[in-house]
Amino acid sequence: MLLIAYHPIYKHPLPEGHRFPMIKYELLPQQLLHEGTANPADFYEPGLPDMGNILAVHDKNYVDELLNLTLDPRAVRKIGFPLSAELVERELRIAQGTIWGVHQAMQHGIAFNIAGGTHHAYSDRGEAFCLLNDQAIGAQYLVNNKLAKKVLIVDLDVHQGNGTAEIFTGNDAVFTFSMHGKTNYPFKKELSDLDIALPDNTGDEEYLSILRETLPKLIDEQKPDFIFYLSGVDILASDKLGKLGCSINGCKQRDEFVLSLCYKLSIPVQCSMGGGYSPDIKVIIEAHTNTYRVARDLY
Ligand SMILES: [Zn+2]
């Protein structure tokens, strides 16, 4: 059984010609249902979060400016989406989808959010299509509610989790691990608890061997009670914004490795989808769908 947070607002249409592939948020649930990887009953429509959970991570002034749509135009430009009430509602519901997911994962082992992985959102500002940091909000929620003593964030999106790193600097309860492209955005990287910066064109073999060497050791050292997995598929060679050289099969093996470790060790895991910008939308959907197929076969 897969438990998946999804709300129709996730596919919120951007202005005509916007380069962000919003369509994937509409096609992924359709594909999961069509092939029977998920059933309609697996889906949950997140409501609006308790604002206390958002403010446990994000600065009140910033959140107020989002809610009142009064964010400075320069700050809006850094986000890259035109600011609207619907966009802010979308981000709030995504955050709630991840909070819901932590409870589901604790009960059932795994939960998904068809969106999120908004790891470029800092405590007091948004960046690169990210307004609120859903997995940071979920991690802080677990810690504040004493549901976990140690949380591990495994961020395998091709871009560094700079916002997540900033949010948890000096916070011993949340360990941030980011494996990303060295020459990719963000060009000025923050310090995660563990960063692995990969050279351009890193392929499956090298990528997977580094991951296999690193993650079990990290889990053994940190002994997390809960794992967040950011399963961005922008590590593909075909990705427009990534610079790595992984194949779709390598990307699936990555998901298999991470999720089977969580499964074997009985550590609950919440997955948010993150980036994926291959020019062919079918490739993006196939790669994201693989994460769910892997989970379906394991759990
Ligand atoms: Zn990315």
Residues whose N, C-alpha, C, O or C-beta is under 5 A from the ligand:
A	BS01	ZN	D157 V158 H159 G232 D234 G275
